[in-house]
Amino acid sequence: MTAISLRLPGDIELQLKTEARLEGKTQSEIARLAIMEYLARRKKERFMTEMVAEMRTAYANPEIRSQALEIVNDSTDDGLDAIINAEQAAGIDPDEKWWR
């Protein structure tokens, strides 16, 4: 494992010491976990940004947009049909208003 040197403001150092004591871990363990969580979060954020950019590009293409909307509509209809079938199998009238 590689060692690094880290400078912290006094208040952050105090919080780190306190947290390490409360958790029963070393300051290095706490710092390592924090860095790992930060790196994982940043990786996820970059992935999501890239995915949104790809989706926007694809959605701008009329053919892809049409196909995507067709898939959504088919999935929605299938999902609603499944709910209605399940309600009917349970003896529930799906047309009956339950929110009166």
N, C-alpha and C positions, 0 to 999 in steps of 0.2 A: 504494500500500500504506500502511495506517495504522501509525503508530508508537505503541507503548505503553511505559510505564515499568513495570519489574518489580523488586520487592525480593526478594532471596534470602538465606537464611542463608549464612554463609561457607562451610560445608562443601558445600552444594549448588552454590554458585558455583564452587568449586574443581573439583567433579565435572563441571560443565558445561564449564569451560575445558579440562579434561583430555580429555573426550569430543570436543569440537570439534577440538582439536589432533589426536587420534588419527584422527578421521574426515576431517580436512582440510576441515572446514566451519566456518562462522562460528557463534558462540554463538546468534545470531538464527535461523539455519537449524535448529539442533538444537532450540531452544525452539519454533519454528514447527511442526516435525515432531511434537514431543511433544504439543503442544496439538491438532494435527489428529488424531493417534491417539487422544487422550483423548476428543475430541468424537465421533469415529466410534464408539468403544467405548460411550460413553454412549447414543448414538442407537440402537445395536444392542440394548443392555440394555433401553431403554425399549420398543422394538419387541417384544422377546421377552416382557417383562412384560405388555404389552397383549395379545399373542397368547395367552399362557397364561390371562389373565383371560377372553378371549373363548371359548377352548376350554372352560374350566370352566363358563361360562354355558351354552354349547351342550350340553355333556355332561350338564348337569343336566336338559335337556329330553329326556324319554323317547323322543320320536319321532326327534330328531336323533341321540341316542345309539344307537338301534337301527339307523339308517341307517349311522352311522359303523362300527359293529361288523360290519354286513353287508359294507361296502366292504373292511374289513380282512380279513375271512374270505375273501372272493372273491379278493383280491389275494394272500393267503397261499397259497390253494389253487392259483392260477394260477402263482405262483412255484415252488411245490413240483413241480407238474406239469412245468414247464419244465426243472427240474433233473433230474427222473426221465427225461424224454424225452432230454435231452442225454446222460445216463449210458448209457441204452440204445443210443443212436446210436453211442456210443464203445465199445460192447461190454462195458459194466460192468453187472453185476446190481445194481440198486438195493436189493434185499433182502439182499444179501450184507453181512455185518458186516466192516467194514474195520479196526475198532479192537481186534481180538483181541490 
